[in-house]
Amino acid sequence: MDFETIAKKDKEYIMPTYGRFPVALEEGHGAVAVDCAGREYVDFGSGIGVNSLGYAEPGWAEAVARQAAKLQHTSNLYYSEAQVKLAQRLCELSGMSRAFLCNSGAEANECAIKLARKHSFDTYGRGRGEIITLQNSFHGRTVTTLAATGQEVFHNYFFPFTEGFAYAPAGDMEALRNLVSEKTCAVMIELVQGEGGVRPLDKGYVQALRDFCTEKNLLFIVDEVQTGVGRTGSFYAYQQYGITPDVVTTAKGLGGGLPVGACLCTEALGDVMSAGTHGTTYGGNPIACAAASYVLEKVGQPEFLAEVREKGAYMKAAIEKMPGVAGVRGLGMMLGVELTKGNAPAVAKACLEKGLIVLTAKEVIRLLPPLNITCAEIDRGLAAMEAALASLQ
């Protein structure tokens, strides 16, 4: 189909829940996507941090095809070698002990919320189920994870939201302490607030928060849906903060393009979610697990993570010199570009016209390139970004 036909049918048959750019992507290789008219785009967004190894990485495609030809799905009522392999490697790389496999970040966060509340119920009884999250956070689009999200803009339309959440200003330990009561069971944070504008939390604050949760017998949950699987230059971002959470959630880049997520926990919490307390039909799908296991084989290598840090630093230094840039913040290859004037959507549109795909997050341009992007692809994308920024000055 040509673009006009695709756009017409989209309008006719698909709910209008997305503000789409006028491009229909058809294929891709490495960090370069191709639209239905044959035009190429360097992709600094990777499907919102999902295509961690870019498009059509040969080994990834082979792992997916091999599993698809063997067994595409089986009920979770039976054991699965593909699940066991993925869960074991996730635990080894994260330092956690158990995994619940699911399909998305929102589902992983739902599991974390249920785990925290059940642990509290089992330990203290009913009435201690409140979870504190941070203002400007984002934890998903289900009714419960929207309630957990500390942004008022998302708290609309879908009333009543799930109760049991309170919101503390990021970085303010005193304010968080004042929110804790006899009803509190956990604290849940992102170490870099992605949808909130790519804002890393202060290391001292995070360490103080970890100590406080231990002191008050509160579970400490870290949402690594966007920051995880090498995105920030360590396998999980918390490994740069010198802390160990009780619960970690992960998704996005985990499957390299297929829907898979996980909720990970320490050994002490390993048996909280017993048979019948939680579940999913598609979670732990063998094809998705095979894809994720291949991603971990690549991303889990120390030399790969070192390259992520190096590439992120190179991009940051180059972008800081561009016209219209006030600064660049973030960790690894999760970067937020602050603008001196104009607005992020206008810059994203200009970048697209120059052959570059970028994302936005509040007032910044958000960059989440494939982790294995080549130096040549980086330079090609940076040239397009500089041209786009210059055209708006």
C-alpha positions as CSV (number, residue, x, y, z in Angstrom):
1,M,0.0,0.0,0.0
2,D,1.1,3.6,-0.5
3,F,1.1,6.0,2.4
4,E,-2.3,7.6,1.6
5,T,-4.0,4.2,1.5
6,I,-2.5,3.2,4.8
7,A,-3.4,6.4,6.5
8,K,-7.0,6.3,5.1
9,K,-7.5,2.7,6.4
10,D,-5.9,3.6,9.7
11,K,-8.4,6.3,10.2
12,E,-11.3,4.0,9.2
13,Y,-10.4,0.9,11.2
14,I,-8.1,1.9,14.1
15,M,-9.1,3.8,17.3
16,P,-7.4,7.3,17.2
17,T,-5.4,6.9,20.4
18,Y,-2.1,8.0,18.9
19,G,-0.9,11.3,17.4
20,R,1.0,9.8,14.5
21,F,3.7,11.3,12.3
22,P,3.0,11.2,8.6
23,V,5.2,8.2,7.9
24,A,4.5,4.5,7.5
25,L,7.5,2.4,8.3
26,E,7.9,-0.8,6.3
27,E,11.3,-2.4,7.1
28,G,14.6,-1.7,8.7
29,H,18.2,-2.8,9.1
30,G,20.4,-1.9,12.0
31,A,19.4,1.6,13.2
32,V,17.9,2.6,9.9
33,A,14.2,2.3,9.1
34,V,12.6,2.5,5.7
35,D,9.1,3.8,4.9
36,C,6.6,2.6,2.4
37,A,8.0,5.1,-0.2
38,G,11.5,3.8,0.2
39,R,12.9,6.8,2.2
40,E,15.4,6.0,5.0
41,Y,15.5,7.3,8.6
42,V,18.1,6.9,11.2
43,D,16.2,5.8,14.3
44,F,17.2,7.5,17.6
45,G,13.9,6.2,19.2
46,S,14.1,2.4,18.6
47,G,10.3,2.0,19.0
48,I,10.4,3.9,22.3
49,G,13.4,2.0,23.6
50,V,12.2,-1.4,22.5
51,N,14.4,-2.3,19.5
52,S,17.5,-2.6,21.7
53,L,19.4,-4.4,18.9
54,G,17.9,-2.3,16.1
55,Y,16.0,-3.7,13.2
56,A,16.3,-7.3,11.9
57,E,19.5,-8.2,13.8
58,P,20.4,-11.5,12.1
59,G,21.1,-13.6,15.3
60,W,17.9,-12.2,16.9
61,A,15.8,-13.0,13.9
62,E,17.3,-16.5,13.7
63,A,16.5,-17.2,17.4
64,V,12.9,-16.0,16.9
65,A,12.4,-18.1,13.7
66,R,14.0,-21.2,15.3
67,Q,11.7,-21.1,18.3
68,A,8.6,-20.3,16.1
69,A,9.3,-23.4,14.1
70,K,9.6,-25.5,17.3
71,L,6.8,-24.3,19.7
72,Q,5.1,-20.9,19.5
73,H,3.0,-21.1,22.7
74,T,2.1,-23.3,25.6
75,S,-0.1,-22.8,28.6
76,N,1.6,-21.7,31.8
77,L,0.1,-24.9,33.3
78,Y,3.2,-26.6,31.9
79,Y,6.9,-26.2,32.4
80,S,8.9,-24.3,29.8
81,E,12.6,-24.6,29.0
82,A,12.5,-21.2,27.2
83,Q,11.0,-19.5,30.3
84,V,13.6,-21.2,32.7
85,K,16.5,-20.0,30.5
86,L,15.3,-16.5,30.4
87,A,14.4,-16.3,34.1
88,Q,17.8,-17.7,35.2
89,R,19.8,-15.3,33.1
90,L,17.6,-12.3,34.3
91,C,18.3,-13.3,37.9
92,E,22.0,-13.7,37.2
93,L,22.3,-10.3,35.6
94,S,20.1,-8.5,38.1
95,G,21.1,-10.1,41.4
96,M,17.4,-11.0,42.0
97,S,16.2,-14.5,42.8
98,R,12.8,-15.0,41.1
99,A,11.0,-13.7,38.1
100,F,7.4,-13.4,36.9
101,L,7.3,-13.3,33.1
102,C,4.6,-11.1,31.4
103,N,4.1,-9.1,28.3
104,S,4.7,-5.4,29.1
105,G,6.0,-2.8,31.5
106,A,2.5,-2.0,32.8
107,E,1.9,-5.7,33.5
108,A,5.3,-6.0,35.3
109,N,4.3,-3.0,37.4
110,E,0.9,-4.5,38.2
111,C,2.7,-7.6,39.4
112,A,5.0,-5.5,41.6
113,I,2.1,-3.7,43.1
114,K,0.2,-6.9,43.9
115,L,3.4,-8.5,45.3
116,A,4.0,-5.6,47.6
117,R,0.4,-5.6,48.9
118,K,0.3,-9.3,49.3
119,H,3.6,-9.4,51.2
120,S,2.3,-6.7,53.5
121,F,-1.1,-8.5,54.0
122,D,0.8,-11.8,54.8
123,T,3.1,-10.1,57.2
124,Y,0.9,-7.4,58.9
125,G,-2.7,-8.2,57.9
126,R,-5.2,-6.0,56.2
127,G,-5.0,-2.2,55.9
128,R,-1.4,-1.7,55.0
129,G,-1.4,-1.5,51.2
130,E,-0.5,2.1,50.2
131,I,2.4,2.7,47.8
132,I,4.3,5.9,47.5
133,T,5.5,6.9,44.1
134,L,7.1,10.1,42.9
135,Q,5.6,13.2,41.3
136,N,6.4,13.3,37.6
137,S,6.6,9.5,37.4
138,F,5.1,7.2,34.8
139,H,4.3,3.5,35.5
140,G,1.8,2.5,32.8
141,R,-1.6,2.9,31.2
142,T,-3.8,0.4,33.0
143,V,-6.2,1.9,35.5
144,T,-3.9,0.8,38.4
145,T,-0.6,1.9,36.9
146,L,-2.1,5.2,35.9
147,A,-3.1,5.6,39.5
148,A,0.5,4.9,40.4
149,T,1.7,7.5,37.9
150,G,2.5,10.8,39.7
151,Q,1.3,13.1,36.9
152,E,-2.0,14.9,37.2
153,V,-2.4,15.0,33.4
154,F,-3.0,11.2,33.4
155,H,-5.6,11.3,36.2
156,N,-8.6,12.1,34.0
157,Y,-11.5,10.4,32.2
158,F,-11.3,6.9,33.6
159,F,-12.6,7.4,37.1
160,P,-12.7,5.8,39.6
161,F,-8.9,5.0,39.7
162,T,-7.5,2.4,41.9
163,E,-6.9,3.7,45.4
164,G,-3.9,3.3,47.6
165,F,-1.2,5.7,46.1
166,A,0.5,8.8,47.4
167,Y,3.0,11.0,45.6
168,A,6.2,12.6,46.9
169,P,8.3,15.3,45.2
170,A,11.4,13.6,43.6
171,G,14.5,14.3,45.6
172,D,12.7,15.4,48.8
173,M,13.3,12.8,51.5
174,E,11.5,14.9,54.2
175,A,8.3,15.1,52.1
176,L,8.4,11.4,51.5
177,R,8.9,10.6,55.2
178,N,5.9,12.8,56.0
179,L,3.7,10.7,53.6
180,V,4.6,7.4,55.3
181,S,1.9,6.1,57.7
182,E,0.8,2.9,59.2
183,K,-0.9,2.2,55.8
184,T,2.3,2.4,53.7
185,C,3.7,-0.9,52.4
186,A,6.2,0.2,49.6
187,V,7.9,3.0,47.7
188,M,8.1,2.7,43.9
189,I,10.4,4.9,41.7
190,E,12.1,5.3,38.3
191,L,15.8,6.1,38.6
192,V,15.5,8.2,35.4
193,Q,12.0,9.6,34.9
194,G,11.7,8.9,31.2
195,E,8.2,10.1,30.3
196,G,8.7,12.9,32.9
197,G,11.4,14.5,30.8
198,V,14.5,12.2,31.1
199,R,15.3,13.3,34.7
200,P,17.8,11.1,36.6
201,L,17.4,11.0,40.4
202,D,20.2,12.1,42.7
203,K,22.4,9.2,43.9
204,G,22.4,10.3,47.5
205,Y,18.7,10.6,47.5
206,V,18.2,7.1,46.1
207,Q,20.6,5.6,48.7
208,A,18.9,7.5,51.5
209,L,15.5,6.2,50.2
210,R,16.8,2.6,50.2
211,D,18.0,2.9,53.8
212,F,14.7,4.5,54.9
213,C,12.7,1.7,53.3
214,T,14.8,-0.9,55.1
215,E,14.4,1.0,58.4
216,K,10.6,1.2,58.0
217,N,10.1,-2.3,56.6
218,L,8.8,-0.9,53.3
219,L,9.5,-2.7,50.0
220,F,11.6,-0.7,47.7
221,I,10.4,-1.1,44.1
222,V,12.5,0.2,41.1
223,D,10.7,0.5,37.8
224,E,13.4,-0.2,35.2
225,V,10.9,-0.6,32.3
226,Q,12.6,2.1,30.2
227,T,16.0,2.3,32.0
228,G,16.7,-1.5,32.1
229,V,18.5,-4.0,29.8
230,G,21.6,-1.8,29.2
231,R,19.9,1.4,28.3
232,T,21.8,3.5,30.9
233,G,25.1,1.8,30.4
234,S,24.7,-0.8,33.2
235,F,22.4,-3.8,32.9
236,Y,20.0,-2.1,35.3
237,A,20.3,1.5,36.3
238,Y,20.2,0.7,40.0
239,Q,23.6,-0.9,39.6
240,Q,25.1,2.6,39.1
241,Y,23.4,3.8,42.3
242,G,25.0,1.4,44.7
243,I,21.7,-0.1,45.9
244,T,19.7,-3.3,45.7
245,P,15.9,-3.0,45.4
246,D,13.5,-5.6,46.7
247,V,11.5,-5.7,43.5
248,V,12.5,-4.7,39.9
249,T,10.3,-4.3,36.9
250,T,11.6,-4.6,33.3
251,A,10.2,-4.7,29.7
252,K,10.7,-2.5,26.6
253,G,14.2,-3.4,25.3
254,L,14.1,-6.9,27.0
255,G,12.6,-8.7,23.9
256,G,14.4,-6.7,21.3
257,G,11.0,-5.9,19.6
258,L,8.8,-8.7,20.9
259,P,6.4,-8.1,23.8
260,V,7.9,-9.4,27.0
261,G,8.3,-8.1,30.5
262,A,9.2,-9.3,34.0
263,C,8.8,-8.6,37.6
264,L,11.9,-9.6,39.6
265,C,12.3,-10.0,43.3
266,T,14.7,-11.0,46.0
267,E,14.9,-14.4,47.6
268,A,12.9,-13.2,50.6
269,L,9.9,-12.4,48.4
270,G,10.2,-15.4,46.1
271,D,7.2,-17.3,47.4
272,V,4.8,-14.4,48.1
273,M,2.9,-14.8,44.8
274,S,1.6,-18.4,45.2
275,A,-0.4,-20.4,42.7
276,G,-3.6,-18.7,41.7
277,T,-2.7,-15.2,43.1
278,H,-1.4,-14.0,39.7
279,G,-1.1,-15.1,36.1
280,T,-1.2,-14.3,32.4
281,T,-2.1,-16.2,29.3
282,Y,0.7,-15.0,27.0
283,G,3.4,-14.2,29.6
284,G,6.5,-16.2,29.1
285,N,5.6,-17.0,25.5
286,P,8.4,-19.2,24.1
287,I,9.1,-17.0,21.1
288,A,9.3,-13.9,23.2
289,C,11.5,-15.7,25.7
290,A,13.8,-16.9,23.0
291,A,14.1,-13.3,21.7
292,A,14.8,-12.0,25.2
293,S,17.4,-14.6,25.9
294,Y,19.3,-13.6,22.7
295,V,19.1,-9.9,23.8
296,L,20.6,-10.8,27.2
297,E,23.3,-12.8,25.6
298,K,24.4,-9.7,23.8
299,V,23.6,-6.9,26.2
300,G,24.8,-8.7,29.3
301,Q,28.4,-8.6,28.2
302,P,30.6,-6.0,30.1
303,E,32.2,-4.9,26.9
304,F,28.8,-4.2,25.3
305,L,27.7,-2.1,28.2
306,A,31.0,-0.2,28.1
307,E,30.3,0.7,24.4
308,V,26.8,1.9,25.4
309,R,28.4,4.3,27.9
310,E,31.0,5.5,25.3
311,K,28.4,6.0,22.6
312,G,26.1,7.9,25.0
313,A,28.9,10.2,26.1
314,Y,29.9,10.8,22.4
315,M,26.3,11.7,21.5
316,K,25.9,14.0,24.5
317,A,29.1,15.9,23.8
318,A,28.2,16.4,20.1
319,I,24.6,17.5,20.8
320,E,25.6,20.0,23.5
321,K,27.5,22.0,20.7
322,M,24.5,22.1,18.4
323,P,22.4,25.3,17.8
324,G,19.4,25.7,20.0
325,V,20.5,23.2,22.6
326,A,20.6,24.4,26.3
327,G,21.9,21.1,27.7
328,V,21.7,17.3,27.6
329,R,20.8,15.2,30.6
330,G,20.4,11.4,31.1
331,L,22.4,8.3,31.6
332,G,24.1,6.1,28.9
333,M,22.0,6.1,25.7
334,M,18.9,7.5,27.5
335,L,19.3,11.2,26.7
336,G,17.0,14.3,27.0
337,V,17.9,17.3,24.9
338,E,16.9,20.7,26.5
339,L,16.1,23.4,24.0
340,T,16.8,27.1,24.2
341,K,13.7,28.0,22.3
342,G,10.9,26.4,20.3
343,N,9.1,23.3,21.4
344,A,10.1,19.6,21.3
345,P,7.3,18.5,18.8
346,A,8.4,21.1,16.3
347,V,12.0,19.8,16.5
348,A,10.9,16.2,16.2
349,K,9.0,17.1,13.1
350,A,12.0,18.9,11.6
351,C,14.2,15.9,12.4
352,L,11.8,13.6,10.6
353,E,12.0,15.8,7.5
354,K,15.8,15.5,7.7
355,G,15.6,11.7,7.9
356,L,15.9,11.2,11.7
357,I,13.4,9.7,14.1
358,V,13.4,11.1,17.6
359,L,11.0,11.1,20.6
360,T,9.8,13.8,22.9
361,A,9.1,13.8,26.7
362,K,7.5,16.9,28.0
363,E,9.8,19.8,27.0
364,V,12.8,17.8,25.8
365,I,13.8,15.7,22.8
366,R,14.2,12.2,24.1
367,L,16.8,9.9,22.5
368,L,16.7,6.1,22.9
369,P,18.9,4.7,20.0
370,P,19.4,1.0,19.5
371,L,22.2,0.0,21.9
372,N,24.2,-1.6,19.1
373,I,24.0,1.5,16.7
374,T,27.1,1.9,14.7
375,C,29.4,5.0,14.9
376,A,28.5,5.7,11.3
377,E,24.8,5.6,12.0
378,I,25.3,7.9,15.1
379,D,27.1,10.4,13.0
380,R,24.5,10.3,10.2
381,G,21.7,10.9,12.8
382,L,23.6,13.7,14.5
383,A,24.1,15.5,11.2
384,A,20.4,15.3,10.6
385,M,19.6,16.6,14.1
386,E,22.0,19.5,13.7
387,A,20.5,20.4,10.4
388,A,17.0,20.2,11.8
389,L,17.9,22.4,14.8
390,A,19.7,24.9,12.6
391,S,16.6,25.2,10.4
392,L,14.5,26.3,13.4
393,Q,16.9,29.0,14.6
